[in-house]
């Protein structure tokens, strides 16, 4: 195992007692590590960060930039874009003096039901690893640490704190560990996060064979392995198993228990020194050891012109044209457009859970397209898309003190004394997890002034005993967690709503008395719910049909919400929620031309695909989402994305499907044949609707004269010609089909190229040598897949353009 204690750090360790060393190996707070002046160690600040650097507050913190989600960024298949993303996030971190960003997520899209796939890049390990390495390079170039997560076999959320992921050694090595290995080897990632789950019967936080044997040993990883939050279960086994840092703090299973384990001989003090040496190396790298680092005086604000341009371009370039009959896209800017759908007016720009941030604004598709086309756009709301109401948004509630959109929150202690007042712009507030005042909260009072009269739905969310009053109406309710998931109080708190008839300006006030006695006693997410009452589906669809019939083109925006794409909860189906399919069918029957925009990060089933003219997959596009969708639809920025995961044709037709453990175990029975690999080998009930790598862009392509360039990792040269009428970007993909058909086909390389309309270019696609490895379980070492086989040049495996034989 690689040691992380250089001589200069060893002298620092000599100044500390065992108790002082161990104290540094658990977080000081939820998102900070303790300083130790005796050795010149400053506070280290961490932040969640896959799509924005939220800061030290889980909710209600600093306003920060909201980026496109990981699958949308990855759909560019462009390492340069991911490196730019890393630099952008580093600047956002430096503006807050954050040292460590908790990302990227490099788990694979094993099954499309995974609720947290929106944070991860792809179903392919090479694509994931190389894009993650680029992200890490961009982040760490500016002295901010990246954190690869979640190590390992953490591809779904059901029972995520107790599930045992059962994975054979070859599959673990060749697929699920490979993205971590690539990001360590190619970008020297400075930290890794151990997952909640078990792997083959051993907790990830105490998995000696993976953490010490493979990561720190075989890979020579010099960085630090931290736990996911509240994931660590033991003292001695976790310390001996390679975990360097327990998060969060100040409590946890280490502290006195780990000191006792050392004194009892269960843990050698040299193990503690190695853990602390790795922490000191991290501190040195991020400027928290010795002389404090200098921070840039001026960085782009989250709502600056620089950020607007970056975030619009990054989002639009990753959007993917799935179909485009009659060249309806890009839209004619002179055409009249009926823009239809709940996702058009309430565009979903980020997933749920720890990836959420507090952006300066979120641009809807309705706002973005109207800004470009003006009164040529008619906007029509769509059918309901949620079963679970969300906190009030869009100015439905305003703070009765400031008049700003949002609510007023008052925190009281057990004696009724006020601890703090705060404005909550998103109508929610976190209590007890990241408070920075003395005293314990016993009661929370939330108030919002209602801005829209009429029949409305109002309610509350959060664990506790509630008293609710809206105008003259009042009620009481007891809200408790279901007990089915870890951290429900924070990620999916219980809620209650009711229908009210209110006048404009009336006050919604709710008081909750917090509970005591469990792990999250007095902690959780609390908020007010408010929105206009729902309309009948038939009336909504009728209005949409009338609008579509009078426009040159209907653009229907549909998708998922944070109910389906969120931390802590997996999906049960890939079908669009609510009556969205029926809405599309009805509009397609009435409109001259129909374009569907899918506002979702992961695959959805499209039973209406043959009846619409074009489909644009838009992901979760971040704060500039509406502007980015408009730019892609109108061709201001080419939506040159290629899918990063295969889209199944129906539920249950992927090589891996179920996310539900059986007797506590989730068996990765498909082995190395996930996603496109399994489909290509015929190991799935049906071919995918769209393969990994599919995407049309706005060009048309011919491939010619493909030639093999031999070598240990061969390459292929090919001439590509853009036969379309617009300049376009092509992504030439190289797959290897081994001669041994027990070996899966695999992506081994790709090359992006911009070609003007009518132009040609010759390019070379190099293969990654790591994709010729095969883990020999009997020998316990890497071998080769053997000679022979074929290289496939393709636009996804559903569109193979050339085949080159290997000797």
QUIFENNOR-V35420 format. One record per residue. N is the residue number from 1. RES is the residue in three letters. PHI is phi in whole degrees, 0 to 359 (* if undefined). Layout:
# QUIFENNOR-V35420
n:N res:RES phi:PHI
n:N res:RES phi:PHI
This chain:
# QUIFENNOR-V35420
n:1 res:UNK phi:*
n:2 res:UNK phi:294
n:3 res:UNK phi:274
n:4 res:UNK phi:240
n:5 res:UNK phi:241
n:6 res:UNK phi:292
n:7 res:UNK phi:305
n:8 res:UNK phi:293
n:9 res:UNK phi:282
n:10 res:UNK phi:300
n:11 res:UNK phi:293
n:12 res:UNK phi:291
n:13 res:UNK phi:297
n:14 res:UNK phi:296
n:15 res:UNK phi:277
n:16 res:UNK phi:250
n:17 res:UNK phi:285
n:18 res:UNK phi:302
n:19 res:UNK phi:300
n:20 res:UNK phi:291
n:21 res:UNK phi:298
n:22 res:UNK phi:297
n:23 res:UNK phi:300
n:24 res:UNK phi:281
n:25 res:UNK phi:265
n:26 res:UNK phi:232
n:27 res:UNK phi:305
n:28 res:UNK phi:282
n:29 res:UNK phi:219
n:30 res:UNK phi:298
n:31 res:UNK phi:227
n:32 res:UNK phi:225
n:33 res:UNK phi:249
n:34 res:UNK phi:289
n:35 res:UNK phi:277
n:36 res:UNK phi:220
n:37 res:UNK phi:303
n:38 res:UNK phi:299
n:39 res:UNK phi:239
n:40 res:UNK phi:75
n:41 res:UNK phi:269
n:42 res:UNK phi:269
n:43 res:UNK phi:298
n:44 res:UNK phi:248
n:45 res:UNK phi:247
n:46 res:UNK phi:244
n:47 res:UNK phi:212
n:48 res:UNK phi:303
n:49 res:UNK phi:197
n:50 res:UNK phi:301
n:51 res:UNK phi:233
n:52 res:UNK phi:159
n:53 res:UNK phi:269
n:54 res:UNK phi:294
n:55 res:UNK phi:102
n:56 res:UNK phi:273
n:57 res:UNK phi:255
n:58 res:UNK phi:289
n:59 res:UNK phi:222
n:60 res:UNK phi:69
n:61 res:UNK phi:274
n:62 res:UNK phi:299
n:63 res:UNK phi:286
n:64 res:UNK phi:224
n:65 res:UNK phi:290
n:66 res:UNK phi:256
n:67 res:UNK phi:271
n:68 res:UNK phi:302
n:69 res:UNK phi:287
n:70 res:UNK phi:298
n:71 res:UNK phi:294
n:72 res:UNK phi:289
n:73 res:UNK phi:298
n:74 res:UNK phi:294
n:75 res:UNK phi:294
n:76 res:UNK phi:291
n:77 res:UNK phi:49
n:78 res:UNK phi:228
n:79 res:UNK phi:297
n:80 res:UNK phi:296
n:81 res:UNK phi:294
n:82 res:UNK phi:289
n:83 res:UNK phi:294
n:84 res:UNK phi:299
n:85 res:UNK phi:300
n:86 res:UNK phi:299
n:87 res:UNK phi:294
n:88 res:UNK phi:300
n:89 res:UNK phi:295
n:90 res:UNK phi:298
n:91 res:UNK phi:296
n:92 res:UNK phi:297
n:93 res:UNK phi:291
n:94 res:UNK phi:297
n:95 res:UNK phi:297
n:96 res:UNK phi:251
n:97 res:UNK phi:58
n:98 res:UNK phi:269
n:99 res:UNK phi:264
n:100 res:UNK phi:228
n:101 res:UNK phi:259
n:102 res:UNK phi:274
n:103 res:UNK phi:183
n:104 res:UNK phi:272
n:105 res:UNK phi:274
n:106 res:UNK phi:242
n:107 res:UNK phi:292
n:108 res:UNK phi:266
n:109 res:UNK phi:277
n:110 res:UNK phi:292
n:111 res:UNK phi:232
n:112 res:UNK phi:291
n:113 res:UNK phi:281
n:114 res:UNK phi:303
n:115 res:UNK phi:290
n:116 res:UNK phi:255
n:117 res:UNK phi:298
n:118 res:UNK phi:298
n:119 res:UNK phi:273
n:120 res:UNK phi:254
n:121 res:UNK phi:276
n:122 res:UNK phi:193
n:123 res:UNK phi:275
n:124 res:UNK phi:255
n:125 res:UNK phi:289
n:126 res:UNK phi:291
n:127 res:UNK phi:301
n:128 res:UNK phi:299
n:129 res:UNK phi:295
n:130 res:UNK phi:289
n:131 res:UNK phi:291
n:132 res:UNK phi:297
n:133 res:UNK phi:299
n:134 res:UNK phi:296
n:135 res:UNK phi:302
n:136 res:UNK phi:297
n:137 res:UNK phi:300
n:138 res:UNK phi:299
n:139 res:UNK phi:291
n:140 res:UNK phi:281
n:141 res:UNK phi:302
n:142 res:UNK phi:260
n:143 res:UNK phi:80
n:144 res:UNK phi:247
n:145 res:UNK phi:283
n:146 res:UNK phi:267
n:147 res:UNK phi:230
n:148 res:UNK phi:286
n:149 res:UNK phi:214
n:150 res:UNK phi:243
n:151 res:UNK phi:282
n:152 res:UNK phi:208
n:153 res:UNK phi:57
n:154 res:UNK phi:240
n:155 res:UNK phi:259
n:156 res:UNK phi:210
n:157 res:UNK phi:251
n:158 res:UNK phi:297
n:159 res:UNK phi:54
n:160 res:UNK phi:296
n:161 res:UNK phi:273
n:162 res:UNK phi:235
n:163 res:UNK phi:295
n:164 res:UNK phi:254
n:165 res:UNK phi:279
n:166 res:UNK phi:259
n:167 res:UNK phi:225
n:168 res:UNK phi:292
n:169 res:UNK phi:299
n:170 res:UNK phi:296
n:171 res:UNK phi:296
n:172 res:UNK phi:300
n:173 res:UNK phi:289
n:174 res:UNK phi:280
n:175 res:UNK phi:246
n:176 res:UNK phi:280
n:177 res:UNK phi:274
n:178 res:UNK phi:301
n:179 res:UNK phi:299
n:180 res:UNK phi:297
n:181 res:UNK phi:300
n:182 res:UNK phi:296
n:183 res:UNK phi:292
n:184 res:UNK phi:286
n:185 res:UNK phi:289
n:186 res:UNK phi:268
n:187 res:UNK phi:227
n:188 res:UNK phi:53
n:189 res:UNK phi:305
n:190 res:UNK phi:272
n:191 res:UNK phi:208
n:192 res:UNK phi:223
n:193 res:UNK phi:249
n:194 res:UNK phi:278
n:195 res:UNK phi:278
n:196 res:UNK phi:286
n:197 res:UNK phi:283
n:198 res:UNK phi:273
n:199 res:UNK phi:233
n:200 res:UNK phi:52
n:201 res:UNK phi:88
n:202 res:UNK phi:233
n:203 res:UNK phi:302
n:204 res:UNK phi:301
n:205 res:UNK phi:285
n:206 res:UNK phi:225
n:207 res:UNK phi:269
n:208 res:UNK phi:304
n:209 res:UNK phi:294
n:210 res:UNK phi:279
n:211 res:UNK phi:292
n:212 res:UNK phi:273
n:213 res:UNK phi:291
n:214 res:UNK phi:268
n:215 res:UNK phi:293
n:216 res:UNK phi:278
n:217 res:UNK phi:271
n:218 res:UNK phi:298
n:219 res:UNK phi:274
n:220 res:UNK phi:67
n:221 res:UNK phi:295
n:222 res:UNK phi:265
n:223 res:UNK phi:276
n:224 res:UNK phi:249
n:225 res:UNK phi:254
n:226 res:UNK phi:254
n:227 res:UNK phi:277
n:228 res:UNK phi:294
n:229 res:UNK phi:292
n:230 res:UNK phi:70
n:231 res:UNK phi:276
n:232 res:UNK phi:286
n:233 res:UNK phi:250
n:234 res:UNK phi:225
n:235 res:UNK phi:264
n:236 res:UNK phi:302
n:237 res:UNK phi:300
n:238 res:UNK phi:289
n:239 res:UNK phi:296
n:240 res:UNK phi:287
n:241 res:UNK phi:275
n:242 res:UNK phi:102
n:243 res:UNK phi:286
n:244 res:UNK phi:260
n:245 res:UNK phi:214
n:246 res:UNK phi:263
n:247 res:UNK phi:232
n:248 res:UNK phi:272
n:249 res:UNK phi:225
n:250 res:UNK phi:275
n:251 res:UNK phi:279
n:252 res:UNK phi:131
n:253 res:UNK phi:275
n:254 res:UNK phi:268
n:255 res:UNK phi:52
n:256 res:UNK phi:300
n:257 res:UNK phi:295
n:258 res:UNK phi:285
n:259 res:UNK phi:301
n:260 res:UNK phi:296
n:261 res:UNK phi:295
n:262 res:UNK phi:292
n:263 res:UNK phi:293
n:264 res:UNK phi:274
n:265 res:UNK phi:85
n:266 res:UNK phi:289
n:267 res:UNK phi:232
n:268 res:UNK phi:288
n:269 res:UNK phi:297
n:270 res:UNK phi:297
n:271 res:UNK phi:295
n:272 res:UNK phi:298
n:273 res:UNK phi:297
n:274 res:UNK phi:295
n:275 res:UNK phi:302
n:276 res:UNK phi:290
n:277 res:UNK phi:299
n:278 res:UNK phi:292
n:279 res:UNK phi:296
n:280 res:UNK phi:293
n:281 res:UNK phi:297
n:282 res:UNK phi:300
n:283 res:UNK phi:299
n:284 res:UNK phi:296
n:285 res:UNK phi:296
n:286 res:UNK phi:263
n:287 res:UNK phi:81
n:288 res:UNK phi:245
n:289 res:UNK phi:231
n:290 res:UNK phi:83
n:291 res:UNK phi:293
n:292 res:UNK phi:301
n:293 res:UNK phi:285
n:294 res:UNK phi:269
n:295 res:UNK phi:252
n:296 res:UNK phi:301
n:297 res:UNK phi:285
n:298 res:UNK phi:228
n:299 res:UNK phi:226
n:300 res:UNK phi:302
n:301 res:UNK phi:288
n:302 res:UNK phi:302
n:303 res:UNK phi:253
n:304 res:UNK phi:285
n:305 res:UNK phi:299
n:306 res:UNK phi:299
n:307 res:UNK phi:293
n:308 res:UNK phi:300
n:309 res:UNK phi:294
n:310 res:UNK phi:301
n:311 res:UNK phi:289
n:312 res:UNK phi:294
n:313 res:UNK phi:294
n:314 res:UNK phi:299
n:315 res:UNK phi:290
n:316 res:UNK phi:295
n:317 res:UNK phi:295
n:318 res:UNK phi:275
n:319 res:UNK phi:295
n:320 res:UNK phi:237
n:321 res:UNK phi:278
n:322 res:UNK phi:276
n:323 res:UNK phi:212
n:324 res:UNK phi:199
n:325 res:UNK phi:289
n:326 res:UNK phi:60
n:327 res:UNK phi:49
n:328 res:UNK phi:293
n:329 res:UNK phi:254
n:330 res:UNK phi:290
n:331 res:UNK phi:294
n:332 res:UNK phi:287
n:333 res:UNK phi:295
n:334 res:UNK phi:270
n:335 res:UNK phi:283
n:336 res:UNK phi:274
n:337 res:UNK phi:234
n:338 res:UNK phi:264
n:339 res:UNK phi:262
n:340 res:UNK phi:231
n:341 res:UNK phi:130
n:342 res:UNK phi:301
n:343 res:UNK phi:288
n:344 res:UNK phi:287
n:345 res:UNK phi:264
n:346 res:UNK phi:231
n:347 res:UNK phi:297
n:348 res:UNK phi:270
n:349 res:UNK phi:253
n:350 res:UNK phi:206
n:351 res:UNK phi:276
n:352 res:UNK phi:266
n:353 res:UNK phi:94
n:354 res:UNK phi:288
n:355 res:UNK phi:278
n:356 res:UNK phi:285
n:357 res:UNK phi:227
n:358 res:UNK phi:251
n:359 res:UNK phi:279
n:360 res:UNK phi:291
n:361 res:UNK phi:189
n:362 res:UNK phi:223
n:363 res:UNK phi:274
n:364 res:UNK phi:282
n:365 res:UNK phi:298
n:366 res:UNK phi:300
n:367 res:UNK phi:292
n:368 res:UNK phi:293
n:369 res:UNK phi:287
n:370 res:UNK phi:294
n:371 res:UNK phi:298
n:372 res:UNK phi:271
n:373 res:UNK phi:247
n:374 res:UNK phi:61
n:375 res:UNK phi:283
n:376 res:UNK phi:283
n:377 res:UNK phi:253
n:378 res:UNK phi:251
n:379 res:UNK phi:258
n:380 res:UNK phi:231
n:381 res:UNK phi:297
n:382 res:UNK phi:248
n:383 res:UNK phi:287
n:384 res:UNK phi:297
n:385 res:UNK phi:239
n:386 res:UNK phi:237
n:387 res:UNK phi:258
n:388 res:UNK phi:247
n:389 res:UNK phi:299
n:390 res:UNK phi:245
n:391 res:UNK phi:304
n:392 res:UNK phi:304
n:393 res:UNK phi:218
n:394 res:UNK phi:64
n:395 res:UNK phi:77
n:396 res:UNK phi:299
n:397 res:UNK phi:245
n:398 res:UNK phi:235
n:399 res:UNK phi:295
n:400 res:UNK phi:293
n:401 res:UNK phi:269
n:402 res:UNK phi:259
n:403 res:UNK phi:80
n:404 res:UNK phi:284
n:405 res:UNK phi:303
n:406 res:UNK phi:126
n:407 res:UNK phi:223
n:408 res:UNK phi:258
n:409 res:UNK phi:239
n:410 res:UNK phi:238
n:411 res:UNK phi:256
n:412 res:UNK phi:237
n:413 res:UNK phi:272
n:414 res:UNK phi:295
n:415 res:UNK phi:269
n:416 res:UNK phi:85
n:417 res:UNK phi:282
n:418 res:UNK phi:285
n:419 res:UNK phi:268
n:420 res:UNK phi:193
n:421 res:UNK phi:246
n:422 res:UNK phi:211
n:423 res:UNK phi:268
n:424 res:UNK phi:242
n:425 res:UNK phi:295
n:426 res:UNK phi:261
n:427 res:UNK phi:66
n:428 res:UNK phi:226
n:429 res:UNK phi:213
n:430 res:UNK phi:267
n:431 res:UNK phi:233
n:432 res:UNK phi:86
n:433 res:UNK phi:264
n:434 res:UNK phi:225
n:435 res:UNK phi:295
n:436 res:UNK phi:238
n:437 res:UNK phi:230
n:438 res:UNK phi:278
n:439 res:UNK phi:100
n:440 res:UNK phi:254
n:441 res:UNK phi:282
n:442 res:UNK phi:248
n:443 res:UNK phi:220
n:444 res:UNK phi:236
n:445 res:UNK phi:248
n:446 res:UNK phi:238
n:447 res:UNK phi:225
n:448 res:UNK phi:212
n:449 res:UNK phi:266
n:450 res:UNK phi:280
n:451 res:UNK phi:259
n:452 res:UNK phi:235
n:453 res:UNK phi:285
n:454 res:UNK phi:110
n:455 res:UNK phi:289
n:456 res:UNK phi:223
n:457 res:UNK phi:252
n:458 res:UNK phi:235
n:459 res:UNK phi:183
n:460 res:UNK phi:223
n:461 res:UNK phi:221
n:462 res:UNK phi:132
n:463 res:UNK phi:280
n:464 res:UNK phi:153
n:465 res:UNK phi:256
n:466 res:UNK phi:251
n:467 res:UNK phi:239
n:468 res:UNK phi:237
n:469 res:UNK phi:221
n:470 res:UNK phi:231
n:471 res:UNK phi:62
n:472 res:UNK phi:266
n:473 res:UNK phi:263
n:474 res:UNK phi:218
n:475 res:UNK phi:200
n:476 res:UNK phi:231
n:477 res:UNK phi:204
n:478 res:UNK phi:256
n:479 res:UNK phi:247
n:480 res:UNK phi:227
n:481 res:UNK phi:286
n:482 res:UNK phi:281
n:483 res:UNK phi:80
n:484 res:UNK phi:267
n:485 res:UNK phi:216
n:486 res:UNK phi:287
n:487 res:UNK phi:73
n:488 res:UNK phi:303
n:489 res:UNK phi:304
n:490 res:UNK phi:257
n:491 res:UNK phi:269
n:492 res:UNK phi:222
n:493 res:UNK phi:295
n:494 res:UNK phi:294
n:495 res:UNK phi:216
n:496 res:UNK phi:215
n:497 res:UNK phi:225
n:498 res:UNK phi:209
n:499 res:UNK phi:264
n:500 res:UNK phi:227
n:501 res:UNK phi:251
n:502 res:UNK phi:230
n:503 res:UNK phi:258
n:504 res:UNK phi:298
n:505 res:UNK phi:90
n:506 res:UNK phi:291
n:507 res:UNK phi:260
n:508 res:UNK phi:261
n:509 res:UNK phi:231
n:510 res:UNK phi:221
n:511 res:UNK phi:238
n:512 res:UNK phi:240
n:513 res:UNK phi:264
n:514 res:UNK phi:283
n:515 res:UNK phi:270
n:516 res:UNK phi:225
n:517 res:UNK phi:115
n:518 res:UNK phi:239
n:519 res:UNK phi:301
n:520 res:UNK phi:254
n:521 res:UNK phi:303
n:522 res:UNK phi:74
n:523 res:UNK phi:235
n:524 res:UNK phi:154
n:525 res:UNK phi:258
n:526 res:UNK phi:228
n:527 res:UNK phi:191
n:528 res:UNK phi:247
n:529 res:UNK phi:254
n:530 res:UNK phi:194
n:531 res:UNK phi:194
n:532 res:UNK phi:302
n:533 res:UNK phi:296
n:534 res:UNK phi:293
n:535 res:UNK phi:262
n:536 res:UNK phi:293
n:537 res:UNK phi:303
n:538 res:UNK phi:297
n:539 res:UNK phi:289
n:540 res:UNK phi:296
n:541 res:UNK phi:295
n:542 res:UNK phi:299
n:543 res:UNK phi:297
n:544 res:UNK phi:296
n:545 res:UNK phi:297
n:546 res:UNK phi:297
n:547 res:UNK phi:293
n:548 res:UNK phi:296
n:549 res:UNK phi:292
n:550 res:UNK phi:259
n:551 res:UNK phi:257
n:552 res:UNK phi:291
n:553 res:UNK phi:213
n:554 res:UNK phi:256
n:555 res:UNK phi:248
n:556 res:UNK phi:255
n:557 res:UNK phi:256
n:558 res:UNK phi:231
n:559 res:UNK phi:165
n:560 res:UNK phi:256
n:561 res:UNK phi:229
n:562 res:UNK phi:291
n:563 res:UNK phi:294
n:564 res:UNK phi:264
n:565 res:UNK phi:249
n:566 res:UNK phi:203
n:567 res:UNK phi:296
n:568 res:UNK phi:86
n:569 res:UNK phi:223
n:570 res:UNK phi:266
n:571 res:UNK phi:279
n:572 res:UNK phi:248
n:573 res:UNK phi:205
n:574 res:UNK phi:259
n:575 res:UNK phi:287
n:576 res:UNK phi:298
n:577 res:UNK phi:288
n:578 res:UNK phi:69
n:579 res:UNK phi:260
n:580 res:UNK phi:294
n:581 res:UNK phi:299
n:582 res:UNK phi:296
n:583 res:UNK phi:299
n:584 res:UNK phi:297
n:585 res:UNK phi:302
n:586 res:UNK phi:294
n:587 res:UNK phi:295
n:588 res:UNK phi:299
n:589 res:UNK phi:285
n:590 res:UNK phi:254
n:591 res:UNK phi:273
n:592 res:UNK phi:293
n:593 res:UNK phi:223
n:594 res:UNK phi:232
n:595 res:UNK phi:246
n:596 res:UNK phi:252
n:597 res:UNK phi:254
n:598 res:UNK phi:261
n:599 res:UNK phi:266
n:600 res:UNK phi:207
n:601 res:UNK phi:271
n:602 res:UNK phi:226
n:603 res:UNK phi:300
n:604 res:UNK phi:229
n:605 res:UNK phi:278
n:606 res:UNK phi:236
n:607 res:UNK phi:294
n:608 res:UNK phi:263
n:609 res:UNK phi:305
n:610 res:UNK phi:286
n:611 res:UNK phi:254
n:612 res:UNK phi:243
n:613 res:UNK phi:271
n:614 res:UNK phi:204
n:615 res:UNK phi:228
n:616 res:UNK phi:245
n:617 res:UNK phi:273
n:618 res:UNK phi:251
n:619 res:UNK phi:60
n:620 res:UNK phi:252
n:621 res:UNK phi:273
n:622 res:UNK phi:81
n:623 res:UNK phi:296
n:624 res:UNK phi:264
n:625 res:UNK phi:309
n:626 res:UNK phi:296
n:627 res:UNK phi:293
n:628 res:UNK phi:292
n:629 res:UNK phi:298
n:630 res:UNK phi:298
n:631 res:UNK phi:299
n:632 res:UNK phi:289
n:633 res:UNK phi:296
n:634 res:UNK phi:266
n:635 res:UNK phi:81
n:636 res:UNK phi:297
n:637 res:UNK phi:232
n:638 res:UNK phi:292
n:639 res:UNK phi:283
n:640 res:UNK phi:265
n:641 res:UNK phi:293
n:642 res:UNK phi:233
n:643 res:UNK phi:301
n:644 res:UNK phi:256
n:645 res:UNK phi:209
n:646 res:UNK phi:283
n:647 res:UNK phi:266
n:648 res:UNK phi:294
n:649 res:UNK phi:280
n:650 res:UNK phi:201
n:651 res:UNK phi:303
n:652 res:UNK phi:79
n:653 res:UNK phi:252
n:654 res:UNK phi:268
n:655 res:UNK phi:302
n:656 res:UNK phi:242
n:657 res:UNK phi:228
n:658 res:UNK phi:295
n:659 res:UNK phi:248
n:660 res:UNK phi:262
n:661 res:UNK phi:296
n:662 res:UNK phi:245
n:663 res:UNK phi:53
n:664 res:UNK phi:83
n:665 res:UNK phi:245
n:666 res:UNK phi:247
n:667 res:UNK phi:269
n:668 res:UNK phi:278
n:669 res:UNK phi:292
n:670 res:UNK phi:287
n:671 res:UNK phi:59
n:672 res:UNK phi:275
n:673 res:UNK phi:259
n:674 res:UNK phi:274
n:675 res:UNK phi:54
n:676 res:UNK phi:300
n:677 res:UNK phi:298
n:678 res:UNK phi:290
n:679 res:UNK phi:299
n:680 res:UNK phi:295
n:681 res:UNK phi:273
n:682 res:UNK phi:74
n:683 res:UNK phi:259
n:684 res:UNK phi:222
n:685 res:UNK phi:297
n:686 res:UNK phi:205
n:687 res:UNK phi:293
n:688 res:UNK phi:289
n:689 res:UNK phi:294
n:690 res:UNK phi:218
n:691 res:UNK phi:275
n:692 res:UNK phi:311
n:693 res:UNK phi:92
n:694 res:UNK phi:288
n:695 res:UNK phi:171
n:696 res:UNK phi:266
n:697 res:UNK phi:56
n:698 res:UNK phi:242
n:699 res:UNK phi:248
n:700 res:UNK phi:221
n:701 res:UNK phi:229
n:702 res:UNK phi:237
n:703 res:UNK phi:247
n:704 res:UNK phi:210
n:705 res:UNK phi:57
n:706 res:UNK phi:285
n:707 res:UNK phi:226
n:708 res:UNK phi:282
n:709 res:UNK phi:246
n:710 res:UNK phi:295
n:711 res:UNK phi:162
n:712 res:UNK phi:302
n:713 res:UNK phi:241
n:714 res:UNK phi:295
n:715 res:UNK phi:227
n:716 res:UNK phi:228
n:717 res:UNK phi:259
n:718 res:UNK phi:203
n:719 res:UNK phi:261
n:720 res:UNK phi:245
n:721 res:UNK phi:237
n:722 res:UNK phi:272
n:723 res:UNK phi:272
n:724 res:UNK phi:277
n:725 res:UNK phi:262
n:726 res:UNK phi:230
n:727 res:UNK phi:302
n:728 res:UNK phi:206
n:729 res:UNK phi:248
n:730 res:UNK phi:250
n:731 res:UNK phi:241
n:732 res:UNK phi:275
n:733 res:UNK phi:253
n:734 res:UNK phi:242
n:735 res:UNK phi:244
n:736 res:UNK phi:244
n:737 res:UNK phi:254
n:738 res:UNK phi:298
n:739 res:UNK phi:294
n:740 res:UNK phi:281
n:741 res:UNK phi:282
n:742 res:UNK phi:283
n:743 res:UNK phi:265
n:744 res:UNK phi:286
n:745 res:UNK phi:300
n:746 res:UNK phi:208
n:747 res:UNK phi:294
n:748 res:UNK phi:239
n:749 res:UNK phi:177
n:750 res:UNK phi:200
n:751 res:UNK phi:213
n:752 res:UNK phi:268
n:753 res:UNK phi:209
n:754 res:UNK phi:264
n:755 res:UNK phi:227
n:756 res:UNK phi:292
n:757 res:UNK phi:305
n:758 res:UNK phi:81
n:759 res:UNK phi:268
n:760 res:UNK phi:228
n:761 res:UNK phi:210
n:762 res:UNK phi:255
n:763 res:UNK phi:222
n:764 res:UNK phi:239
n:765 res:UNK phi:253
n:766 res:UNK phi:269
n:767 res:UNK phi:269
n:768 res:UNK phi:271
n:769 res:UNK phi:300
n:770 res:UNK phi:296
n:771 res:UNK phi:277
n:772 res:UNK phi:263
n:773 res:UNK phi:279
n:774 res:UNK phi:223
n:775 res:UNK phi:282
n:776 res:UNK phi:269
n:777 res:UNK phi:296
n:778 res:UNK phi:296
n:779 res:UNK phi:276
n:780 res:UNK phi:68
n:781 res:UNK phi:205
n:782 res:UNK phi:280
n:783 res:UNK phi:233
n:784 res:UNK phi:247
n:785 res:UNK phi:289
n:786 res:UNK phi:101
n:787 res:UNK phi:281
n:788 res:UNK phi:85
n:789 res:UNK phi:100
n:790 res:UNK phi:224
n:791 res:UNK phi:256
n:792 res:UNK phi:244
n:793 res:UNK phi:268
n:794 res:UNK phi:208
n:795 res:UNK phi:252
n:796 res:UNK phi:89
n:797 res:UNK phi:289
n:798 res:UNK phi:276
n:799 res:UNK phi:214
n:800 res:UNK phi:280
n:801 res:UNK phi:258
n:802 res:UNK phi:202
n:803 res:UNK phi:235
n:804 res:UNK phi:236
n:805 res:UNK phi:282
n:806 res:UNK phi:259
n:807 res:UNK phi:288
